Amino acid sequence: MSSFVIEGGHKLSGTIRPQGAKNEALQVISAVLLTKEIVKISNVPEILDVRNLILLLESMGVKVTRHEKGVYSFQADQVDEDYIMSADFVGKCAKLRGSVMVVGPLLARFGRAYFPKPGGDQIGRRRVDTHILGFMNLGASQEYDIDKKAFYLHIPEGGALEGRYMLLDEASVTGTANIVMAACLAKGVTTIYNAACEPYVQQLCRMLIRMGAKIDGVGSNLLTITGVDSLGGTDHTILPDMIEIGSFIALAAMNQSSITIKDVAYDELGMIPEAFRKLGVNLERRGDDIYVPEQESYVIDSFLDGSILNIADAPWPGLSPDLLSVILVMATQCKGSVLIHQKMFESRLFFVDKLIDMGAQIILCDPHRAVVVGHDHRYQLRAGKMSSPDIRAGIAMLIAAMSAKGTSVISNIEQIDRGYEEIDVRLNALGARISRQ
């Protein structure tokens, strides 16, 4: 198990460019299974989760060509149908959270797919009901395979996936993407209400449309998909990762540093810039870049009636739950108090006990809410030893350690590597002192 050793307290400066979006990459790379033709994808983040998904596709028989860093071509013209039914395949899928996204394409194109309980972060239960119910609405049958410990989804003999109206029980991003991919090759019209409308789902839909899919309502929570007989190839460029962009804003503020974040696709960031402004960050938009200036103090807003600010996650265009961990850490050095409300995952705030050990003033109210009382940079956090439970808590711990007095150690950094590409190298270029052991 690898570790980061972080010497805290160093100012940062310079420019940094965000990687391609992890969540979008997992969706659009899985979508290559829908066609026999070549799909070329650029700005692919070469992080652990994405590399493992690409290796999974290769084990299925997909031809993968790496043209240069972040640029790949995929051709799924000779998928091994026996292998995708094997215990080895199901076992690999169970270890990779992103593997859930191959289920819809496999079901649509080959009529059958296994859906194991996904691995990934230790952030509480992640239901897969939305995916499976959506596939069943399209006409798939499901049964639980005890030996493989996975759901087996298949189209009944002589049948086909058929479009229909469905109201999703939750606006699941991965659930929406999975159902959309399956519906593209279903017969007739599929209507999905309460669909997730995050930019990454919009990107997937636009890519599918270029491949020949017929999708209306992109960007809204009401999608209409008219099935087609087949899809073709295309070229696609992945958006910059909005969660990494938010992490860099928090990192600069936590260390009272000025940095420029390049090529952020600002118009796709939704309320992320405004969320940091509410925490006192006077960030500036400069073309398609974000400039985060050095400030003496970051004053947290209050509501108009004077009550404590409440920052909560919500479906898009609300704030992504993936940003709450870094916002919480940043708030420990702001001026004022804020209530962080993590609605989606019941275990994601449990890492705050490590921050409390470092000297942060945090009251964990319950598994979903924490009150943070900021130090206003009058008291520096203490160095500590930590273990990363998930991707977002891991980067939050790294941000805390970079601002702390002394040398901190973060273990289980494989979790951080799942979501952030060469983060130590990139942050060291800004002036951080992080070594990998």
N, C-alpha and C positions, 0 to 999 in steps of 0.2 A: 504494500500500500504506500503510495507516494505522498509527500507532504510539501507544503510551501513553508519556507522560513522567511518571515517578513520583518524587516527593520523599519519601524514606524517613524512618523514625524517629519517626513521629507516633503517639501513643496513640489508640486508638479507644474509643468509648463510644456507648451508645444501643441501639436495637432495629432489627432487620432481619427482613423476612419473605421466605422462600424463594419462588422462582418455581415454576410448575408443572413437573412432571417431563418433561424433554426426551424420554427414552426411551419413556415411556408415550405422550406426545403423538404421536410418529411412528407408533406402532402404532394407536391408537384413531382418529386422523384417517384413516389408510389404510382402516380398517374401514368407513368410510362408503360405500365403493364396493360393499359387499355388498348394499345395499338401495336401492330407489327412493325410500324415504320420508325425511323430514327427521330428521337427527341433530344435536342441539344439544350442544356441548361447552364446558364452562367451565374456568377456570384454565389456559387455553392459554398457554404461554410464548411471547412474541413475539420469538423469537430467530431468527437467520439460517436455521438448518436447518429450523425449523418453517415460517417464512414461505416458504421456497423450496418446501417440500412442498405448501403451500396453493396457491401459484402453479402448481405442476405439476398439481394437481387441477383448477384453473380452466381450464388449457389443454386438459384432457381433456373439458371441458364440464360439470364439476360446478358447481352454483350455490352460491356462498359468500356468506354475509351476516355481517358483523362488527357485532354488536349494541353492544358496548362493549369496552373493553380486556380481552382475554383470553377473550371470550365469542363463539363463532362457531356458525352453523348451516350445515349442508352438506346438499345434496340431489343425489344422483347418478342422476337419473331420465332424463337425456339424454346419456349418455356417448358421445363420438364414437369409435366402434369403428375407423374408418379411421385416426384420429389415433394411437391407441395402438399401431398397427402401423407407424407412420412412423419414418423415420430421425431426424426432429427430436425426437420423443418419446424415443426410445432415447438420443439424445445428451444430452438434459436429465437423464434418469435416471442416466446414467453419471457426472454431475458431483455427484450428491447421494446421500450414503450412505443416507439414510432412504428413498430410492425403492425399496429392496429390499422394503419392506413392502407395496407395492401389487401385487406379483406374485401372491400367494395370492388376494386378492380378485378380481383381474382374471381369473385362470385359472378360479376357481370360478364366476364369474358369466357370463363371456363365452367361456370355453373356450380362451383363448389369451392369451399374455403373453410379452413379451421380458424377459430377465433379463441386463442388461449387468453387466460387472465394476464394482462400486460404487466411488465416490470417497470422499472424506472425509479422515480423519486419516492422518498418515504414521507409523504405529505398527507397521508390519510387515504380513505377509500376513493377510488375513481370508478364510478359506475360506467358500465358498457351497455346499459339497457337501451339508450337512445340509438346506438348503432344497430343492435340486434333487432329491436322492434321496427326500426326503419326498413331493414332488409326483409323482415317478415311481411311488412306492409306491401312490399314490392312483389311478394309471392314466394319468397324463400321459406323453406322448412328448416327447423333447427332442432337439434338434439344434443345432449351432453355426452361426450365420449369420456368415460371414466378412465380408460387406459391412458389416453393422451392428456387428460385433465384440461379439456378444451371444448368449446361449443363447435359443433359441426353444422355448417350452413350449406344447404344445397337446394338446387331447383328440382322439383319433382320430375320424374321421367316423363318426357313428352310435353313438359311445361316450359314456361319462360318467365323472366321478370316482366312485370306489367306495371305501368305507371298508375298512380292513384294520388288522391289528396291525403296529406298527413299533417297533423299538428304535433310538433315535437314537444316532449315533456320538459325539455330544457334546451336553451339555445347553445347547445354543445358545438364547439368549433370543430373538433375532430369528427363528431357524429354527423354534422352537416356536410362536411367535406366527403366523408365516406359514402353517405347516401347519395350525394350529388354524382359522385363518380359511378356508382352502380346504376343510377337512373339514366345516365347518358346513353347506355346501351339497352335500356328496357323498352318494351313496346308501349307506345302511347305517351300520355302526358302525366308527369309527376308534378304535384304542387306541394311545396314544403313551406309551411307557415311556422313562425317562431324560429326561423333559420338564423344561425349565427351570421353576422355580416362583417366580421373583422377584415381588415385589409388583406390578410393572407388567404381567406376564403375567396375574396374578390379576385385576387391574383390567380388562384386555382381555376376559378370559373372563366376568367379571360383566356387562360392558357387552353382550357378545354374547348372554348369557342373557336380559337385559332386552329384546333385539331379537327373541327367540324361539328362540335356539339351545338345544340340549340338551347340556350339558357337565357331566360328573361328575368329581370328584377335584380341584377347584380348590384350589390351595395345596400340592398334592403333586406328585411326579414321575411320577405315573401318571394320565393324562387319558383319559377316554372321551367321545367325541363322537358323538352320534347325528345323522345328517344330516337336515335339514329342507328343504322345497321352497323357502322364501323367508324373508327376515328383514324386520323392520319398523323403525320409527324409535325413538328413545329420547333421554333426556337423560343426560349423563355429566359428572362432575367429576373432573379430573385430580389425582392426589396431589401434594403438594409434593415437590420434587426432593431426594432424599436425598444426592446427590453435592454439591449446592450447600450443603446443611446441614453436611455434613462439611467442606467448604471453609471455611465461616464459623467453625467450631470451631477449625480449624487456624490461620486468620488471627488470631483473638483470642489464641491461645496464643503464636504467633510474635511478636506485638507486645506481649505481657504486658498485655493489655487485657481489660476486662469488657464483654460484650455480651449481649443477650437475643435469641434467635432465636425468632420467633413462629410459632405454628400449624404445627408440624413433623410432625404425624401420628406421634407418638412410637412408637406400637405397631407401626408399619410399618418402623421403622428397623433391626430385627434387631440385629446385634452392633456396629453402628457406634458407639454411645455407649461400649460396653465397650472397643472398640479404642483410642479416645482416652483412656479411663481408664488403660489399660495404658501409655500414654505420659506419664502423670502429670497429665492434665487433670481437675480436680475438678468436672466439670460437674454441674449439678443439673437434674432434671426439675421443672418448675413447671406443673402442669396439662398442657397440650399444648405448652408452650414449653420451650426449653432455655436455662438461664442459664449462661454461661461466666464464672467469676470471674477477676479479675486475680490472678496468682500470682507470687511471687518466683522460684520454680523449678518445673520440670516433670520429675519423676524417672521415668525409664523402668523398668518392672518387669523382673525376670528370671524365668526359669522356676524351679520349685520346687527343682531341683537346682543352681541358681546359674548355669546356662548363659545365654548371650545370648538376649534375646527375638527371636523370629522372627515377623514379620508378613507373611502371604502372602494372595493372593487365592484365592478358591474359589467354586464355584457356590453360589447362595443355598441355605441361610441363611448361607453364608460371606461373607467381606468382598468387596465389589465391587472389581474391578481398577481401576475409574475413580477410586478414592480413594487408591491407593497413591502417586501423584505428590505429592499435597498432604501425605500422612502423612510421606513422605520429607523434604519441605522442612521441615515442622514439627520433625522429629526433629533437624535440624541445630542447634537451639537448646535442646533438652532436655538433661537431665543423664543420661549413660549412653550405651550403645551398643545398636543394633538392626540386625538383618538384614532388609532389605526384599526379598521374593521375588516378583517379577512373573512369574507362570507363563504367562499367556495370550499376551502380545504380546512379540515378541523385540526390538523397537526402542523400547519405551516409556521405558526408563531412560537412553537416550543423551543426554537433556537435562541430566544431572547434571554434565557437563563445564562447563556455564555456572555451576552452583552452586559447583563447585570453584574456578573463576576468581574467584568472589565471596568465597572464603575458607572455604567449608564443608569439613568433614573427611569425605570420602566415598571409599570404595574400591569401584570398579565391578569386581566379581568376574568377571562375564560379562554377556551381554545380558539376563539375567533376574534377577541378584542384585546388591545393593549393600549394603555395610556403612556405617552412618552413626555417627560418633562426635560426640555433641552438645557444643556450646560452653557450655551452661548459661547462655546470655546474658552470658557474660563477654567475648566477642568479637563485635562487630557485623559482620555481612556487609558487604562493600564493594559499592558501586553498580556496575552494569555495563550493557553493551549486549547485548541478546539478541533472538532471533527465535523465535516460538512455532511449534513443529512440529505440535502438536495441541491439542485443547481442554484436556485435563487438565494437560499440561505447561505450557500457557499460563497457566492460573490459578495453578499452582504457582510459576511464575516471577514472577507478579504479587505473590503473597504474600511471596516472598523479597525482591523489590524494595521493598515497603512497609516491611520491617523493616531494610533496608540503610542504611548511612551514605552520604549523598549522593544524587545524582539518576541514576536508571536510565532506560533507554529499551528498550521491548519493541516490536519490529516484527512484522508479519504478525498483527496482533491480530484480523483477520477470523476466525482460528481460535478465539479466545476468544469472539467475538461469536456463533459458531455454537452455543455452549452456555450462555452467561451473558447475561441480558438487562440492558442498561444498567448493567453492573457498575461502571463508573467513577462514574456518578451515585449509585448506591446506596451504594458504599463511601465516597465523599466526604461523604455525609450522616452517616457515622459518625466523620468526622474525618480520613479519608485525603486525600492531595493528589495526585490523578491528573488529568492533562489529556490530551485526545485530539488528535492532530495528523495 
